[in-house]
Amino acid sequence: REIVRVRWRSEGTGFLPEAPFRLHLLDTRGGESRVLDVDAGRDVGAPAWSPDGREVAFVRNVAPDPDRRLGDQGIFVVTVANGETRAVAAPPGPKGNLAWSPDGSRIAYLGHD
């Protein structure tokens, strides 16, 4: 095994996959899947559906070298219908446990700077 990334292993799970974690939408009727996130080189996580089901919020590392600055994460929202992604203003730092407000106007998260 050739190790080429700084972050190559996680305690409790072992070796990390070489491909980044992506956000997929799966049609359970036909089995087709499509990728929702646009930046193929970055891991995404903490997905949360909007109350109306039209959008998904997620976090993604925004550092120039994500392996060296694991906690430099931004919040993004992707529209399911067309894949359009936008950034949500939030202070720098790690983020997780995203949750939409009931009216879909705000996103709460756990994090720190």
ROKOLZA-575972 format. One record per residue: x, y, z of N, C-alpha, C in turn; residue number from 1. Coordinates in steps of 0.2 Angstrom, whole numbers, plus 5000, padded with zeros to 4 digits. Layout:
N
site n_u: X	n_v: Y	n_w: Z	ca_u: X	ca_v: Y	ca_w: Z	c_u: X	c_v: Y	c_w: Z	k: NUM
...
//
This chain:
113
site n_u: 5004	n_v: 4994	n_w: 5000	ca_u: 5000	ca_v: 5000	ca_w: 5000	c_u: 5004	c_v: 5006	c_w: 5000	k: 1
site n_u: 5003	n_v: 5011	n_w: 4995	ca_u: 5007	ca_v: 5017	ca_w: 4995	c_u: 5003	c_v: 5022	c_w: 4998	k: 2
site n_u: 5005	n_v: 5026	n_w: 5003	ca_u: 5002	ca_v: 5031	ca_w: 5007	c_u: 5004	c_v: 5038	c_w: 5003	k: 3
site n_u: 4999	n_v: 5041	n_w: 5001	ca_u: 5000	ca_v: 5048	ca_w: 4997	c_u: 4996	c_v: 5054	c_w: 5001	k: 4
site n_u: 4992	n_v: 5052	n_w: 5006	ca_u: 4989	ca_v: 5058	ca_w: 5009	c_u: 4991	c_v: 5058	c_w: 5016	k: 5
site n_u: 4991	n_v: 5064	n_w: 5019	ca_u: 4992	ca_v: 5065	ca_w: 5026	c_u: 4987	c_v: 5061	c_w: 5031	k: 6
site n_u: 4981	n_v: 5062	n_w: 5029	ca_u: 4975	ca_v: 5059	ca_w: 5032	c_u: 4973	c_v: 5052	c_w: 5029	k: 7
site n_u: 4976	n_v: 5047	n_w: 5031	ca_u: 4976	ca_v: 5040	ca_w: 5027	c_u: 4972	c_v: 5035	c_w: 5031	k: 8
site n_u: 4971	n_v: 5036	n_w: 5038	ca_u: 4969	ca_v: 5031	ca_w: 5042	c_u: 4965	c_v: 5035	c_w: 5048	k: 9
site n_u: 4959	n_v: 5031	n_w: 5050	ca_u: 4955	ca_v: 5034	ca_w: 5055	c_u: 4955	c_v: 5029	c_w: 5061	k: 10
site n_u: 4955	n_v: 5031	n_w: 5067	ca_u: 4955	ca_v: 5027	ca_w: 5073	c_u: 4948	c_v: 5023	c_w: 5073	k: 11
site n_u: 4948	n_v: 5017	n_w: 5073	ca_u: 4942	ca_v: 5013	ca_w: 5074	c_u: 4939	c_v: 5011	c_w: 5067	k: 12
site n_u: 4941	n_v: 5014	n_w: 5062	ca_u: 4939	ca_v: 5012	ca_w: 5055	c_u: 4944	c_v: 5009	c_w: 5051	k: 13
site n_u: 4950	n_v: 5011	n_w: 5052	ca_u: 4956	ca_v: 5009	ca_w: 5048	c_u: 4958	c_v: 5013	c_w: 5042	k: 14
site n_u: 4960	n_v: 5010	n_w: 5037	ca_u: 4962	ca_v: 5014	ca_w: 5031	c_u: 4956	c_v: 5017	c_w: 5028	k: 15
site n_u: 4957	n_v: 5024	n_w: 5026	ca_u: 4952	ca_v: 5027	ca_w: 5023	c_u: 4952	c_v: 5026	c_w: 5015	k: 16
site n_u: 4946	n_v: 5026	n_w: 5012	ca_u: 4946	ca_v: 5025	ca_w: 5005	c_u: 4950	c_v: 5031	c_w: 5001	k: 17
site n_u: 4953	n_v: 5029	n_w: 4996	ca_u: 4957	ca_v: 5035	ca_w: 4992	c_u: 4952	c_v: 5040	c_w: 4989	k: 18
site n_u: 4946	n_v: 5037	n_w: 4987	ca_u: 4941	ca_v: 5042	ca_w: 4984	c_u: 4938	c_v: 5046	c_w: 4989	k: 19
site n_u: 4936	n_v: 5052	n_w: 4988	ca_u: 4933	ca_v: 5056	ca_w: 4993	c_u: 4925	c_v: 5054	c_w: 4995	k: 20
site n_u: 4923	n_v: 5055	n_w: 5001	ca_u: 4916	ca_v: 5054	ca_w: 5002	c_u: 4912	c_v: 5059	c_w: 4998	k: 21
site n_u: 4907	n_v: 5056	n_w: 4995	ca_u: 4902	ca_v: 5060	ca_w: 4990	c_u: 4895	c_v: 5060	c_w: 4993	k: 22
site n_u: 4891	n_v: 5064	n_w: 4990	ca_u: 4884	ca_v: 5064	ca_w: 4992	c_u: 4880	c_v: 5062	c_w: 4986	k: 23
site n_u: 4877	n_v: 5056	n_w: 4987	ca_u: 4873	ca_v: 5053	ca_w: 4981	c_u: 4866	c_v: 5053	c_w: 4983	k: 24
site n_u: 4862	n_v: 5053	n_w: 4977	ca_u: 4855	ca_v: 5053	ca_w: 4978	c_u: 4853	c_v: 5046	c_w: 4974	k: 25
site n_u: 4849	n_v: 5042	n_w: 4977	ca_u: 4848	ca_v: 5035	ca_w: 4975	c_u: 4840	c_v: 5035	c_w: 4973	k: 26
site n_u: 4838	n_v: 5033	n_w: 4967	ca_u: 4831	ca_v: 5032	ca_w: 4966	c_u: 4830	c_v: 5025	c_w: 4967	k: 27
site n_u: 4826	n_v: 5024	n_w: 4973	ca_u: 4825	ca_v: 5017	ca_w: 4975	c_u: 4820	c_v: 5013	c_w: 4971	k: 28
site n_u: 4817	n_v: 5016	n_w: 4966	ca_u: 4812	ca_v: 5012	ca_w: 4961	c_u: 4816	c_v: 5009	c_w: 4956	k: 29
site n_u: 4821	n_v: 5013	n_w: 4953	ca_u: 4825	ca_v: 5011	ca_w: 4947	c_u: 4832	c_v: 5009	c_w: 4949	k: 30
site n_u: 4835	n_v: 5011	n_w: 4955	ca_u: 4841	ca_v: 5009	ca_w: 4957	c_u: 4847	c_v: 5014	c_w: 4954	k: 31
site n_u: 4845	n_v: 5019	n_w: 4950	ca_u: 4849	ca_v: 5024	ca_w: 4948	c_u: 4852	c_v: 5028	c_w: 4953	k: 32
site n_u: 4858	n_v: 5030	n_w: 4953	ca_u: 4861	ca_v: 5035	ca_w: 4958	c_u: 4864	c_v: 5041	c_w: 4954	k: 33
site n_u: 4864	n_v: 5047	n_w: 4957	ca_u: 4868	ca_v: 5052	ca_w: 4954	c_u: 4871	c_v: 5056	c_w: 4960	k: 34
site n_u: 4877	n_v: 5059	n_w: 4958	ca_u: 4881	ca_v: 5063	ca_w: 4963	c_u: 4878	c_v: 5070	c_w: 4964	k: 35
site n_u: 4877	n_v: 5072	n_w: 4970	ca_u: 4874	ca_v: 5079	ca_w: 4971	c_u: 4879	c_v: 5084	c_w: 4972	k: 36
site n_u: 4885	n_v: 5083	n_w: 4975	ca_u: 4890	ca_v: 5088	ca_w: 4977	c_u: 4894	c_v: 5089	c_w: 4971	k: 37
site n_u: 4897	n_v: 5095	n_w: 4970	ca_u: 4900	ca_v: 5097	ca_w: 4964	c_u: 4908	c_v: 5096	c_w: 4964	k: 38
site n_u: 4911	n_v: 5097	n_w: 4970	ca_u: 4918	ca_v: 5097	ca_w: 4971	c_u: 4920	c_v: 5090	c_w: 4972	k: 39
site n_u: 4922	n_v: 5086	n_w: 4967	ca_u: 4924	ca_v: 5079	ca_w: 4967	c_u: 4930	c_v: 5078	c_w: 4971	k: 40
site n_u: 4934	n_v: 5083	n_w: 4972	ca_u: 4941	ca_v: 5082	ca_w: 4976	c_u: 4940	c_v: 5082	c_w: 4984	k: 41
site n_u: 4934	n_v: 5084	n_w: 4986	ca_u: 4934	ca_v: 5085	ca_w: 4993	c_u: 4928	c_v: 5081	c_w: 4997	k: 42
site n_u: 4930	n_v: 5078	n_w: 5003	ca_u: 4925	ca_v: 5074	ca_w: 5006	c_u: 4919	c_v: 5079	c_w: 5008	k: 43
site n_u: 4913	n_v: 5076	n_w: 5008	ca_u: 4907	ca_v: 5079	ca_w: 5011	c_u: 4904	c_v: 5075	c_w: 5017	k: 44
site n_u: 4900	n_v: 5078	n_w: 5021	ca_u: 4897	ca_v: 5075	ca_w: 5026	c_u: 4892	c_v: 5079	c_w: 5029	k: 45
site n_u: 4889	n_v: 5076	n_w: 5035	ca_u: 4883	ca_v: 5079	ca_w: 5039	c_u: 4877	c_v: 5081	c_w: 5034	k: 46
site n_u: 4875	n_v: 5077	n_w: 5030	ca_u: 4870	ca_v: 5079	ca_w: 5025	c_u: 4863	c_v: 5080	c_w: 5029	k: 47
site n_u: 4859	n_v: 5085	n_w: 5027	ca_u: 4852	ca_v: 5086	ca_w: 5030	c_u: 4848	c_v: 5089	c_w: 5025	k: 48
site n_u: 4842	n_v: 5085	n_w: 5024	ca_u: 4837	ca_v: 5087	ca_w: 5020	c_u: 4833	c_v: 5093	c_w: 5022	k: 49
site n_u: 4831	n_v: 5098	n_w: 5018	ca_u: 4827	ca_v: 5104	ca_w: 5019	c_u: 4820	c_v: 5101	c_w: 5021	k: 50
site n_u: 4816	n_v: 5105	n_w: 5025	ca_u: 4809	ca_v: 5103	ca_w: 5026	c_u: 4805	c_v: 5101	c_w: 5020	k: 51
site n_u: 4806	n_v: 5105	n_w: 5015	ca_u: 4802	ca_v: 5104	ca_w: 5009	c_u: 4805	c_v: 5099	c_w: 5004	k: 52
site n_u: 4811	n_v: 5096	n_w: 5006	ca_u: 4814	ca_v: 5091	ca_w: 5002	c_u: 4817	c_v: 5093	c_w: 4995	k: 53
site n_u: 4818	n_v: 5099	n_w: 4994	ca_u: 4820	ca_v: 5102	ca_w: 4988	c_u: 4828	c_v: 5103	c_w: 4988	k: 54
site n_u: 4831	n_v: 5103	n_w: 4994	ca_u: 4838	ca_v: 5105	ca_w: 4995	c_u: 4841	c_v: 5100	c_w: 5000	k: 55
site n_u: 4848	n_v: 5099	n_w: 5000	ca_u: 4851	ca_v: 5096	ca_w: 5005	c_u: 4857	c_v: 5100	c_w: 5007	k: 56
site n_u: 4858	n_v: 5101	n_w: 5014	ca_u: 4864	ca_v: 5105	ca_w: 5016	c_u: 4869	c_v: 5100	c_w: 5018	k: 57
site n_u: 4875	n_v: 5102	n_w: 5017	ca_u: 4881	ca_v: 5097	ca_w: 5019	c_u: 4887	c_v: 5101	c_w: 5021	k: 58
site n_u: 4892	n_v: 5098	n_w: 5024	ca_u: 4898	ca_v: 5102	ca_w: 5025	c_u: 4904	c_v: 5099	c_w: 5021	k: 59
site n_u: 4909	n_v: 5103	n_w: 5019	ca_u: 4914	ca_v: 5101	ca_w: 5015	c_u: 4920	c_v: 5105	c_w: 5017	k: 60
site n_u: 4926	n_v: 5102	n_w: 5017	ca_u: 4932	ca_v: 5106	ca_w: 5019	c_u: 4934	c_v: 5111	c_w: 5014	k: 61
site n_u: 4935	n_v: 5117	n_w: 5016	ca_u: 4937	ca_v: 5122	ca_w: 5011	c_u: 4944	c_v: 5125	c_w: 5011	k: 62
site n_u: 4948	n_v: 5121	n_w: 5015	ca_u: 4956	ca_v: 5123	ca_w: 5016	c_u: 4959	c_v: 5121	c_w: 5009	k: 63
site n_u: 4965	n_v: 5125	n_w: 5007	ca_u: 4968	ca_v: 5123	ca_w: 5002	c_u: 4971	c_v: 5116	c_w: 5002	k: 64
site n_u: 4973	n_v: 5114	n_w: 5008	ca_u: 4975	ca_v: 5107	ca_w: 5009	c_u: 4971	c_v: 5104	c_w: 5014	k: 65
site n_u: 4966	n_v: 5101	n_w: 5013	ca_u: 4961	ca_v: 5098	ca_w: 5018	c_u: 4964	c_v: 5093	c_w: 5022	k: 66
site n_u: 4969	n_v: 5089	n_w: 5021	ca_u: 4972	ca_v: 5085	ca_w: 5025	c_u: 4976	c_v: 5088	c_w: 5031	k: 67
site n_u: 4978	n_v: 5094	n_w: 5030	ca_u: 4982	ca_v: 5097	ca_w: 5035	c_u: 4978	c_v: 5102	c_w: 5039	k: 68
site n_u: 4972	n_v: 5104	n_w: 5037	ca_u: 4967	ca_v: 5108	ca_w: 5041	c_u: 4960	c_v: 5105	c_w: 5041	k: 69
site n_u: 4959	n_v: 5099	n_w: 5045	ca_u: 4953	ca_v: 5095	ca_w: 5045	c_u: 4947	c_v: 5099	c_w: 5047	k: 70
site n_u: 4948	n_v: 5104	n_w: 5051	ca_u: 4942	ca_v: 5108	ca_w: 5054	c_u: 4940	c_v: 5114	c_w: 5050	k: 71
site n_u: 4943	n_v: 5115	n_w: 5044	ca_u: 4942	ca_v: 5121	ca_w: 5041	c_u: 4936	c_v: 5119	c_w: 5036	k: 72
site n_u: 4930	n_v: 5119	n_w: 5039	ca_u: 4924	ca_v: 5117	ca_w: 5035	c_u: 4919	c_v: 5123	c_w: 5033	k: 73
site n_u: 4916	n_v: 5122	n_w: 5028	ca_u: 4910	ca_v: 5127	ca_w: 5026	c_u: 4904	c_v: 5123	c_w: 5025	k: 74
site n_u: 4898	n_v: 5127	n_w: 5025	ca_u: 4892	ca_v: 5124	ca_w: 5024	c_u: 4889	c_v: 5125	c_w: 5017	k: 75
site n_u: 4887	n_v: 5120	n_w: 5014	ca_u: 4884	ca_v: 5121	ca_w: 5007	c_u: 4877	c_v: 5118	c_w: 5007	k: 76
site n_u: 4873	n_v: 5121	n_w: 5002	ca_u: 4867	ca_v: 5119	ca_w: 5000	c_u: 4866	c_v: 5117	c_w: 4993	k: 77
site n_u: 4864	n_v: 5111	n_w: 4991	ca_u: 4863	ca_v: 5109	ca_w: 4984	c_u: 4856	c_v: 5108	c_w: 4983	k: 78
site n_u: 4853	n_v: 5111	n_w: 4977	ca_u: 4846	ca_v: 5110	ca_w: 4975	c_u: 4846	c_v: 5103	c_w: 4971	k: 79
site n_u: 4842	n_v: 5099	n_w: 4974	ca_u: 4841	ca_v: 5092	ca_w: 4971	c_u: 4839	c_v: 5092	c_w: 4964	k: 80
site n_u: 4835	n_v: 5096	n_w: 4962	ca_u: 4832	ca_v: 5096	ca_w: 4955	c_u: 4838	c_v: 5098	c_w: 4949	k: 81
site n_u: 4842	n_v: 5103	n_w: 4951	ca_u: 4847	ca_v: 5105	ca_w: 4946	c_u: 4854	c_v: 5104	c_w: 4948	k: 82
site n_u: 4856	n_v: 5102	n_w: 4954	ca_u: 4863	ca_v: 5101	ca_w: 4956	c_u: 4866	c_v: 5108	c_w: 4958	k: 83
site n_u: 4863	n_v: 5114	n_w: 4958	ca_u: 4866	ca_v: 5120	ca_w: 4959	c_u: 4867	c_v: 5120	c_w: 4966	k: 84
site n_u: 4874	n_v: 5122	n_w: 4968	ca_u: 4876	ca_v: 5122	ca_w: 4975	c_u: 4878	c_v: 5130	c_w: 4977	k: 85
site n_u: 4877	n_v: 5131	n_w: 4983	ca_u: 4878	ca_v: 5138	ca_w: 4985	c_u: 4881	c_v: 5137	c_w: 4992	k: 86
site n_u: 4886	n_v: 5142	n_w: 4994	ca_u: 4889	ca_v: 5142	ca_w: 5001	c_u: 4884	c_v: 5146	c_w: 5005	k: 87
site n_u: 4884	n_v: 5144	n_w: 5012	ca_u: 4881	ca_v: 5147	ca_w: 5017	c_u: 4886	c_v: 5151	c_w: 5021	k: 88
site n_u: 4884	n_v: 5157	n_w: 5023	ca_u: 4889	ca_v: 5161	ca_w: 5027	c_u: 4889	c_v: 5158	c_w: 5034	k: 89
site n_u: 4895	n_v: 5156	n_w: 5036	ca_u: 4896	ca_v: 5153	ca_w: 5043	c_u: 4904	c_v: 5155	c_w: 5045	k: 90
site n_u: 4905	n_v: 5156	n_w: 5052	ca_u: 4912	ca_v: 5157	ca_w: 5054	c_u: 4916	c_v: 5151	c_w: 5052	k: 91
site n_u: 4923	n_v: 5151	n_w: 5052	ca_u: 4927	ca_v: 5146	ca_w: 5051	c_u: 4927	c_v: 5141	c_w: 5057	k: 92
site n_u: 4929	n_v: 5135	n_w: 5055	ca_u: 4929	ca_v: 5130	ca_w: 5060	c_u: 4925	c_v: 5123	c_w: 5059	k: 93
site n_u: 4926	n_v: 5118	n_w: 5063	ca_u: 4923	ca_v: 5112	ca_w: 5061	c_u: 4915	c_v: 5112	c_w: 5062	k: 94
site n_u: 4911	n_v: 5109	n_w: 5058	ca_u: 4904	ca_v: 5109	ca_w: 5059	c_u: 4901	c_v: 5102	c_w: 5058	k: 95
site n_u: 4895	n_v: 5101	n_w: 5061	ca_u: 4892	ca_v: 5094	ca_w: 5060	c_u: 4885	c_v: 5095	c_w: 5063	k: 96
site n_u: 4881	n_v: 5089	n_w: 5062	ca_u: 4874	ca_v: 5089	ca_w: 5065	c_u: 4870	c_v: 5094	c_w: 5062	k: 97
site n_u: 4870	n_v: 5095	n_w: 5056	ca_u: 4866	ca_v: 5101	ca_w: 5053	c_u: 4859	c_v: 5099	c_w: 5054	k: 98
site n_u: 4855	n_v: 5104	n_w: 5055	ca_u: 4848	ca_v: 5104	ca_w: 5055	c_u: 4844	c_v: 5110	c_w: 5053	k: 99
site n_u: 4839	n_v: 5109	n_w: 5049	ca_u: 4836	ca_v: 5115	ca_w: 5046	c_u: 4830	c_v: 5117	c_w: 5051	k: 100
site n_u: 4829	n_v: 5124	n_w: 5051	ca_u: 4823	ca_v: 5126	ca_w: 5055	c_u: 4817	c_v: 5124	c_w: 5051	k: 101
site n_u: 4811	n_v: 5123	n_w: 5055	ca_u: 4805	ca_v: 5121	ca_w: 5052	c_u: 4803	c_v: 5124	c_w: 5045	k: 102
site n_u: 4804	n_v: 5131	n_w: 5045	ca_u: 4802	ca_v: 5135	ca_w: 5039	c_u: 4807	c_v: 5135	c_w: 5033	k: 103
site n_u: 4813	n_v: 5132	n_w: 5035	ca_u: 4818	ca_v: 5131	ca_w: 5030	c_u: 4823	c_v: 5137	c_w: 5029	k: 104
site n_u: 4822	n_v: 5142	n_w: 5033	ca_u: 4826	ca_v: 5148	ca_w: 5032	c_u: 4832	c_v: 5148	c_w: 5036	k: 105
site n_u: 4834	n_v: 5144	n_w: 5040	ca_u: 4840	ca_v: 5144	ca_w: 5044	c_u: 4843	c_v: 5137	c_w: 5044	k: 106
site n_u: 4849	n_v: 5136	n_w: 5046	ca_u: 4852	ca_v: 5130	ca_w: 5047	c_u: 4856	c_v: 5130	c_w: 5053	k: 107
site n_u: 4855	n_v: 5126	n_w: 5058	ca_u: 4859	ca_v: 5125	ca_w: 5064	c_u: 4864	c_v: 5120	c_w: 5063	k: 108
site n_u: 4869	n_v: 5121	n_w: 5067	ca_u: 4875	ca_v: 5116	ca_w: 5067	c_u: 4878	c_v: 5116	c_w: 5074	k: 109
site n_u: 4882	n_v: 5110	n_w: 5075	ca_u: 4887	ca_v: 5110	ca_w: 5081	c_u: 4894	c_v: 5112	c_w: 5078	k: 110
site n_u: 4897	n_v: 5116	n_w: 5082	ca_u: 4904	ca_v: 5117	ca_w: 5079	c_u: 4907	c_v: 5122	c_w: 5084	k: 111
site n_u: 4913	n_v: 5124	n_w: 5082	ca_u: 4917	ca_v: 5129	ca_w: 5086	c_u: 4922	c_v: 5132	c_w: 5081	k: 112
site n_u: 4925	n_v: 5138	n_w: 5084	ca_u: 4930	ca_v: 5141	ca_w: 5080	c_u: 4937	c_v: 5139	c_w: 5082	k: 113
//
